[in-house]
Amino acid sequence: MAAPSTAGSDSITTEKDPVSQPQQGEQDANTQSNNSDVPKVAQSFDEFYSEVKAIEERDSVLTSKQQIDRLNRPGSTYFNLNPFDVLQIDPDIPFVDIKKKYRQMSILVHPDKNQDNVERSQKAFEAVNKAYKTLENEEGYKRCKEIVDEAIIRTDEMIKQKKKQLKKEGKHQDMPEDDITKYKHSVYVQVCKLFADLERLRQEREAKAMHERSHYTDVICH
């Protein structure tokens, strides 16, 4: 925070009370006391920041059961198309850290480690493997990152249009997305939709190609 301006202070004179003015020794003591508060504030912030990061790390690495439940939750076929969501990584994570996260996740949900829940852990393990295969090379990672960037652009445009409409109607332009948490959720939803759209197009192309091969075989046989 910038220090308040002291411009013009030289032109103001006040009569100093010799009794109320601290002696040199007192001034030095006060200065030392104020300076000693600086590292205390920094230390308090460091402790707070460390605590926040610890909570984030704790929440990002769930137990095996929790991860299996997450990857088998209702709508998982839809949500698991987003490799960033499956591996619980930020799209901006360094490329070299993706494999590390994949190893951690695959160990947690591996069927051999979850013999009491083999079927659901197998499904979770397959989702983790698929997500990693999508991101394991730079080209695949770049394509997925472009989807996230597109989702951000679409979300921002949606917010812009809604605010424009509210202004036209003479209403307050406050929106839920003004809150950063809700904004991120809107981006997340848009990312999932884009991945789902790509999967739908892939399935359509595959079905079309299969139909064409079947038709070609019928023609040859007849």
ABEGO torsion letter per residue (X at the ends): XBBBBABGAAABBBBBBAAABBBAAAAAAAAAAAAAAAAAAAAAAAAAAAAAAAAAAAAABBBAAAAAAAAABBGAAAAAABAAAAAGBBAABBAAAAAAAAAAAAAAABAAABAABAAAAAAAAAAAAAAAAAAABAAAAAAAAAAAAAAAAAAAAAAAAAAAAAAAAGBBABBAAABAAAAAAAAAAAAAAAAAAAAAAAAAAAAAAAAAAAAAAAAAAX
